[in-house]
Amino acid sequence: MKEFKPKFFSVLKDYSASQLVKDIVAGIIVAIIALPLSIALAIASGVGPEAGIYTAIVAGFIVSFLGGSRVQIAGPTAAFATIVAGIVLKDGMQGLVVATIMAGIILIIMGIFKFGSLLKYIPDPITTGFTAGIAVTLLIGQIKDFTGISYQHGEKPIETAEKIKALIENAVTVNWQAIGIGALALVILILSQMFLKKIPGSFIAVIVTAAVVEIFHLDVNTIGRQFENIQAGLPHLSVNASMFSFEIISSQITNAVTIAFLAGVESLLSAVVADSMIGSKHRPNAELVAQGVGNIASACLGGIPATGAIARTAANIKNGGRTPIAGMVHSVTILLVVVFLMPFAKLIPMPCIAAILFQVAYNMSGWRRFVKQVKSAPKSDIIVLLLTFALTVIFDLVVAIEVGVLLSAVLFMKRMSDVTQIAGWKDVDPENDPDSIDLRVLPEHTIVYEINGPMFFATAGKILQISPKEDTKALILRMRSVSTIDATAMRNLEILFDECSNRGVKLIMSHVNEQPMKVIRKAGFYDNVGSENFCAHIDDALSRAQEIVSGKTAV
């Protein structure tokens, strides 16, 4: 079945030598980016640095080979850090291995039963809220290593509140040399984005700070000091039959579901973002199966949970990667580094690792998107956003998503009841509907889509199915039957507008009702599209399209 066919096999028939060169270059660059990130994320997850590298090697290769996306790069991500750290502290590595393997099985089952399309039922305020919440918890978790604080009483805090309390109680142990190294790393990370865009800032920061610590013999904690038994070489088998007792399996069900949910959501979100960047379409169910196999293999070979990494996927695309071979090259490159250069990883200062994770937390927080939703989204969506964010920080991701989805459903039902009206029914067809598009002549190079019904998170995905043709110059969205729109649909409209702009297509909105217009104006979408492209009636919209096609007006 095509929907389960890995993209790797689909691209081979048209593969060229020039694309192979581009994929190899992109894979090597992404590997340079992924190496320090994988180490940092493993440490943030409470495991040894080699676990993050093994994850990038094993899961990265398998997901690229079996996945449904052309350019997806998989590996450890910040979204898992706090979850994995909690599992390791409570149940040890054995509990994490079992939970990750179970999560992989769940992902495979989800893919087989075609659950890939269920992403559309998760409202955007929920994903925005828990992503920002995870970013905050990740940042707080790295303050200890950045400042060189030592927990004098052997504390092992799990919850965010416990970490803040421990930091305050042990503030007297601050190491100013550690802060200096962390600050140096941050400066390098910031400046590299401005002046050295071709060279990963994290790679430069690791080399420079390690050199400074060694040359000046600074009293700063390093990976080698903190992880004395760091392992080098090939991944090793870390699973055995004794782990899978009924008691252990039953105790890890909740953790497995959480890992599977997060891996599925993040990988599919990353694939959607990648599609918009290269004009492709991923196969969601094949991607879920690949993520499942990748996580099982990662856990069996000393790794941690993995999923599609949006930042690394974007870096792959920007550097010319267009097929799964780039992701496979990325994994092989990291494998070669582990075999020949792993001893040098022991020299990396922990404050530098913390600084890299500060940048990761900042980038994943999506604070601009968060603030925009608070300012422009309907009140019900704002409530869901803020509550999901707060619960993620205060409690955990599971509680946040459960409450967020339940509250979204309740508020959606209220919204629908507010806009529902009862009127006498009459049969409407093109012959007795004076506004029927069938009674009108479309200008050349113009397409019209009519949206019927409320645009909310469960139906918003259909907006992304709208795709201009190669010769399209004007795309009309007719919204006379749209009574309400939420933040998820609004975001997808913005994605559609960006796609149209990139293709030189003018987007025209016809008959936008009161509630949708209010949301559109608050989001700044009205100004971006242009007031001249909002038409009260379909006839006005067609006239506007004719002007654009004929070139009689500025476009």
C-alpha positions in Angstrom: 0.0 0.0 0.0 1.4 3.4 -1.0 0.5 5.1 2.2 2.9 2.8 4.1 5.7 2.8 1.4 8.8 4.6 2.8 9.7 7.7 0.9 13.3 6.3 0.5 12.0 3.9 -2.1 9.9 6.5 -3.8 12.7 8.9 -4.5 15.2 6.3 -5.9 13.7 6.2 -9.3 14.4 9.8 -10.1 17.6 10.1 -8.0 20.6 11.9 -9.5 24.3 12.2 -8.8 24.0 15.9 -8.2 21.3 15.3 -5.6 23.5 12.7 -3.9 26.2 15.3 -3.4 23.7 17.7 -1.9 22.3 15.0 0.4 25.8 14.0 1.6 26.8 17.7 2.3 23.5 18.3 4.1 23.8 15.1 6.1 27.3 16.0 7.3 26.3 19.5 8.3 23.2 18.2 10.2 25.5 15.7 12.0 27.7 18.5 13.2 24.6 20.3 14.5 23.1 17.1 16.0 26.2 15.9 17.9 26.4 18.5 20.6 22.6 18.7 20.8 22.3 14.9 21.2 24.8 15.0 24.1 23.1 18.0 25.7 19.6 16.5 25.5 20.8 13.2 26.9 22.3 14.9 29.9 19.2 17.0 30.3 17.2 13.7 30.3 19.2 12.3 33.2 21.2 9.7 31.2 24.7 9.4 30.0 25.8 11.6 27.0 26.4 8.5 24.8 22.7 7.6 25.1 21.8 10.7 23.1 24.4 9.9 20.4 23.2 6.3 20.1 19.6 7.7 19.7 20.7 10.0 16.8 22.5 7.1 15.1 20.0 4.3 15.5 16.6 6.2 15.4 17.9 8.7 12.9 18.9 6.1 10.4 15.8 3.9 10.7 13.3 6.9 10.6 15.0 8.2 7.4 15.1 4.7 5.8 11.5 3.7 6.7 9.8 7.1 7.2 7.1 8.8 5.2 8.9 12.1 4.9 11.6 13.0 2.4 13.6 15.2 4.7 12.7 14.3 8.3 15.7 14.1 10.7 15.0 12.1 13.9 16.8 12.0 17.2 16.5 13.1 20.8 14.5 16.3 21.3 13.9 18.8 24.1 10.3 17.8 24.3 11.3 14.4 25.9 13.9 15.7 28.3 11.8 16.4 31.4 9.7 13.3 30.8 12.7 11.0 30.4 14.4 12.5 33.4 11.3 11.8 35.6 11.1 8.2 34.4 14.9 7.6 35.0 14.7 9.1 38.5 11.7 7.0 39.5 12.2 3.8 37.7 15.8 3.8 36.4 17.1 3.0 32.9 15.2 -0.3 33.0 11.9 1.5 33.3 12.9 3.9 30.5 13.8 1.0 28.2 10.5 -0.8 28.8 8.5 2.4 28.4 10.2 3.3 25.1 9.8 -0.1 23.6 6.1 -0.1 24.6 5.8 3.4 23.1 7.3 2.1 19.9 4.8 -0.7 19.7 1.9 1.8 20.3 3.3 4.0 17.4 3.4 1.0 15.0 -0.2 0.1 15.9 -1.2 3.7 15.4 0.3 3.7 12.0 -1.2 0.4 11.0 -4.6 1.6 12.0 -4.1 4.9 10.1 -4.1 7.2 13.1 -1.8 9.6 11.3 -4.7 11.9 10.4 -5.7 12.3 14.1 -3.2 15.1 14.5 -5.9 17.4 13.2 -8.0 16.8 16.4 -5.3 18.4 18.6 -6.0 22.1 18.8 -3.1 24.4 18.1 -3.4 26.2 21.5 -2.7 22.9 23.2 0.5 22.2 21.1 1.6 25.8 21.5 0.9 25.7 25.2 2.7 22.5 26.1 5.6 23.3 23.8 6.2 26.6 25.6 5.7 24.8 28.9 8.3 22.2 28.1 10.7 25.0 27.0 10.3 26.7 30.4 10.9 23.4 32.4 14.0 22.7 30.2 15.4 26.1 30.9 14.9 25.8 34.6 16.5 22.4 34.6 19.7 23.7 33.1 20.3 26.6 35.6 22.2 24.2 38.0 24.8 23.3 35.4 25.0 26.8 34.0 25.7 28.4 37.4 27.8 25.5 38.7 25.5 25.1 41.7 26.1 22.0 43.8 23.3 20.3 45.7 24.8 20.0 49.1 22.3 17.5 50.5 22.1 15.1 47.5 18.8 16.5 46.3 17.3 14.9 43.2 14.3 17.2 42.3 11.9 16.1 39.6 9.1 18.7 39.5 9.8 22.2 38.4 8.9 23.7 41.8 11.3 21.3 43.5 14.1 22.3 41.2 13.5 26.0 41.9 13.5 25.3 45.7 16.7 23.4 45.5 18.4 26.1 43.4 17.4 28.8 46.0 18.6 26.7 48.9 22.0 26.0 47.3 22.5 29.4 45.7 25.6 29.9 48.0 27.5 27.3 46.0 27.4 29.3 42.7 30.6 28.8 40.7 31.5 32.1 39.0 34.0 30.4 36.6 31.2 28.1 35.4 29.0 31.1 34.8 31.8 32.7 32.8 32.1 29.7 30.6 28.3 29.5 30.2 28.2 33.2 29.3 31.0 32.7 26.8 29.1 29.9 25.2 25.9 32.0 25.0 27.8 34.8 23.3 29.2 32.4 20.7 25.8 30.9 20.1 24.2 34.4 19.6 27.0 35.9 17.5 27.3 32.8 15.3 23.7 33.2 14.2 24.5 36.7 13.1 27.9 36.3 11.4 28.7 32.6 10.9 25.4 31.1 9.6 27.2 28.3 7.7 28.9 26.9 10.8 26.8 25.6 13.7 27.2 27.8 16.7 26.9 24.9 19.1 29.9 23.2 17.5 32.1 26.4 17.8 30.9 26.9 21.4 31.9 23.3 22.4 35.4 23.6 20.9 36.2 27.1 22.3 34.9 26.6 25.8 36.6 23.2 26.1 39.8 24.8 25.0 39.5 27.6 27.5 38.8 25.3 30.4 41.8 23.0 29.6 44.3 25.8 28.9 43.5 27.9 32.0 42.8 24.8 34.2 39.4 26.2 35.4 37.4 24.6 38.1 34.5 23.9 35.9 32.5 20.6 35.7 32.9 18.7 32.4 31.2 15.7 30.9 34.3 13.6 31.8 34.1 14.7 35.5 30.4 14.2 35.8 30.2 11.0 33.8 33.3 9.0 34.6 32.1 5.9 32.9 31.2 7.5 29.6 31.2 4.8 26.9 32.7 5.0 23.5 32.4 2.9 20.4 29.4 1.2 18.8 25.9 1.0 20.4 25.4 -2.1 22.6 22.4 -4.2 23.4 20.8 -2.9 26.6 17.7 -5.1 26.8 17.0 -8.6 28.2 13.9 -10.7 28.8 13.9 -10.2 32.6 12.9 -6.6 32.1 9.5 -7.5 30.8 7.7 -8.7 33.9 3.9 -8.0 34.3 4.7 -5.6 37.2 7.2 -3.5 35.2 5.0 -3.4 32.1 1.9 -2.4 34.0 3.8 0.4 35.8 5.1 1.9 32.5 1.8 2.0 30.6 1.2 5.7 31.3 4.8 6.6 30.5 4.6 4.6 27.2 1.4 6.3 26.1 2.9 9.8 26.9 6.1 9.0 24.9 4.1 7.6 22.0 1.7 10.6 22.0 4.5 13.1 22.1 6.6 11.3 19.5 3.7 11.0 17.1 2.6 14.6 17.5 6.1 16.1 17.2 7.1 14.0 14.3 4.0 14.7 12.3 4.2 18.4 13.1 7.8 18.4 11.9 6.8 16.6 8.7 4.0 19.2 8.1 6.5 22.0 8.5 9.0 20.3 6.2 6.2 19.8 3.6 5.6 23.5 3.6 9.3 24.2 3.0 9.8 21.9 0.1 6.3 21.7 -1.4 6.0 17.9 -0.7 3.4 15.7 1.0 4.5 13.2 3.7 2.9 9.9 4.4 1.8 10.2 8.1 1.0 6.5 8.7 4.4 5.4 7.3 6.0 8.0 9.5 4.3 6.7 12.6 5.4 3.1 11.8 9.0 4.3 11.3 9.0 6.3 14.5 7.8 3.2 16.3 10.5 0.9 14.8 13.1 3.6 15.5 12.2 4.0 19.1 12.2 0.2 19.7 15.6 -0.1 18.2 16.9 3.0 20.0 15.8 1.6 23.4 17.3 -1.8 22.6 20.7 -0.3 21.7 21.3 2.1 24.6 19.3 5.1 23.3 16.4 7.1 24.6 13.0 8.1 23.0 13.3 9.8 19.6 11.1 11.8 17.3 11.3 14.1 14.3 13.4 17.2 15.2 12.0 20.3 13.6 15.3 22.3 13.9 17.5 19.6 12.4 14.9 18.9 9.7 14.9 22.6 8.7 18.7 22.7 8.7 18.7 19.6 6.4 16.4 21.4 4.0 18.3 24.7 4.1 21.5 22.9 3.2 20.1 21.1 0.2 18.9 17.8 1.6 15.9 16.6 -0.3 15.8 12.8 0.2 16.0 10.3 3.1 19.6 9.7 2.1 20.6 12.9 3.8 19.2 11.7 7.1 21.0 8.4 6.7 24.3 10.2 6.0 23.7 12.2 9.2 23.5 9.1 11.3 26.6 7.4 9.7 28.6 10.6 10.2 27.8 10.6 13.9 28.6 6.9 14.1 32.1 7.6 12.7 32.6 10.4 15.2 31.6 8.2 18.1 34.0 5.5 17.0 37.1 7.7 16.5 36.5 11.0 18.4 34.4 10.1 21.5 37.2 10.6 24.1 37.2 14.3 23.2 33.6 14.7 24.3 34.8 14.3 27.9 36.3 17.7 27.7 33.0 19.6 27.0 32.1 21.9 29.9 28.7 21.4 31.5 28.0 25.1 31.5 28.4 25.0 27.7 25.9 22.2 27.5 23.5 24.2 29.6 24.0 27.2 27.3 23.2 25.1 24.2 20.0 23.9 25.9 19.1 27.5 26.8 19.2 28.3 23.1 17.2 25.1 22.4 14.5 26.1 25.0 14.3 29.6 23.5 13.9 28.3 20.0 11.3 25.7 20.8 9.3 28.1 23.1 7.7 29.7 20.1 7.1 32.8 22.3 6.1 35.0 19.3 3.5 32.6 18.3 2.4 32.3 22.0 2.1 36.0 22.4 0.3 36.4 19.1 -2.3 33.8 20.1 -2.9 35.5 23.5 -3.5 38.8 21.6 -5.6 37.6 18.7 -7.2 34.2 19.4 -10.8 33.8 20.6 -11.1 33.9 24.4 -11.8 30.1 24.6 -8.5 29.3 22.8 -6.6 31.7 25.0 -7.9 29.9 28.1 -6.8 26.5 26.7 -3.4 27.9 25.8 -2.6 29.5 29.2 -4.0 26.5 31.1 -2.1 24.0 29.1 1.1 26.0 29.5 0.6 26.4 33.3 -0.2 22.7 33.9 2.8 21.6 31.9 5.1 23.8 34.0 3.5 23.1 37.4 2.6 19.4 36.9 3.4 17.5 33.8 2.6 17.0 30.1 0.0 14.2 30.7 -2.1 16.4 33.0 -1.8 19.4 30.7 -2.9 17.5 27.5 -5.8 15.7 29.3 -7.2 18.9 30.7 -6.5 20.9 27.6 -8.3 18.5 25.3 -11.3 18.2 27.7 -11.6 21.9 28.1 -11.2 22.4 24.3 -14.1 20.1 23.7 -16.3 21.8 26.3 -15.6 25.3 25.0 -16.0 24.2 21.4 -19.5 22.8 22.2 -20.4 26.2 23.8 -19.1 28.1 20.8 -21.1 25.9 18.4 -24.3 26.5 20.6 -23.7 30.3 20.4 -23.5 30.4 16.6 -26.2 27.7 15.9 -29.4 29.1 14.4 -32.7 27.4 13.6 -34.4 28.4 10.3 -36.9 26.9 7.9 -35.3 24.4 5.5 -35.4 24.8 1.8 -33.8 22.9 -1.1 -30.9 24.8 -2.6 -29.3 23.9 -5.9 -27.5 25.8 -8.7 -30.8 26.6 -10.4 -32.5 28.4 -7.5 -29.4 29.7 -5.7 -28.6 33.1 -7.3 -25.2 33.1 -5.7 -24.2 29.6 -7.0 -20.7 29.6 -8.5 -22.0 27.4 -11.3 -23.9 30.4 -12.7 -20.7 32.4 -13.0 -17.8 32.4 -15.4 -14.4 32.1 -13.8 -11.5 34.2 -15.0 -8.5 32.3 -16.5 -5.9 31.1 -14.0 -8.4 31.4 -11.1 -9.6 28.7 -8.7 -12.4 29.0 -6.1 -12.9 27.0 -3.0 -16.0 27.3 -0.9 -15.8 26.4 2.8 -18.9 25.2 4.5 -19.4 25.0 8.2 -17.3 26.2 11.2 -13.5 26.2 10.8 -12.1 24.7 14.0 -9.2 22.4 15.0 -10.9 19.2 13.8 -11.5 20.5 10.3 -8.7 23.0 10.0 -6.4 20.4 8.4 -8.6 20.6 5.2 -7.3 24.1 4.6 -3.8 22.7 4.0 -5.3 20.4 1.3 -5.9 23.5 -0.8 -3.1 23.8 -3.3 -2.8 26.3 -6.2 -2.0 24.8 -9.6 1.2 25.8 -11.5 -0.7 28.3 -13.7 -2.9 29.7 -10.9 -2.7 33.5 -10.4 -5.7 34.0 -8.1 -7.2 31.8 -5.4 -10.6 32.7 -4.0 -11.8 31.4 -0.6 -15.6 31.7 -0.3 -16.6 31.8 3.3 -20.3 32.7 3.3 -21.1 29.5 5.3 -18.3 29.9 7.8 -19.9 31.0 11.1 -16.8 30.7 13.3 -13.1 30.2 13.2 -10.5 29.2 15.9 -6.8 29.6 16.4 -5.9 26.4 14.7 -7.8 27.2 11.5 -6.4 30.8 11.7 -2.8 29.4 11.7 -3.6 27.1 8.8 -5.0 30.1 6.8 -1.7 31.8 7.4 0.2 28.8 6.1 -1.9 28.8 3.0 -1.3 32.5 2.5 2.4 32.0 2.8 2.3 29.2 0.2 0.3 31.3 -2.2 2.7 34.2 -1.7 5.7 32.0 -2.4 4.1 30.8 -5.6 3.0 34.3 -6.7 -0.7 33.6 -6.2 -3.0 36.3 -4.8 -5.4 35.1 -2.1 -8.9 36.6 -2.2 -11.4 36.2 0.6 -15.1 36.3 -0.2 -18.0 37.0 2.2 -16.2 36.7 5.5 -18.7 36.7 8.4 -18.5 38.7 11.6 -16.8 36.3 14.0 -14.2 35.1 11.5 -13.5 38.6 10.4 -12.9 39.7 14.0 -10.4 36.9 14.5 -8.7 37.6 11.1 -8.3 41.3 12.0 -6.9 40.6 15.5 -4.4 38.2 14.0 -3.1 40.8 11.5 -4.1 38.6 8.6 -6.4 41.3 7.2 -3.5 43.6 6.7 -1.2 40.9 5.3 -3.7 39.9 2.7 -4.7 43.4 1.9 -8.1 45.1 2.3 -8.6 45.1 -1.5 -8.6 41.3 -1.4 -11.5 41.0 1.0 -14.7 41.1 -1.0 -18.3 41.2 0.3 -19.7 39.1 -2.5 -18.5 36.4 -4.9 -19.1 38.7 -7.9 -16.7 41.3 -6.3 -14.1 38.5 -5.7 -14.3 37.3 -9.3 -13.9 40.9 -10.5 -10.8 41.3 -8.3 -9.4 38.0 -9.7 -10.0 39.3 -13.3 -8.1 42.5 -12.5 -5.2 40.4 -11.2 -5.2 38.0 -14.1 -5.4 40.8 -16.7 -2.7 42.8 -14.9 -4.9 45.9 -14.7 -4.0 46.5 -11.1 -1.0 46.1 -8.9 -0.6 42.7 -7.4 
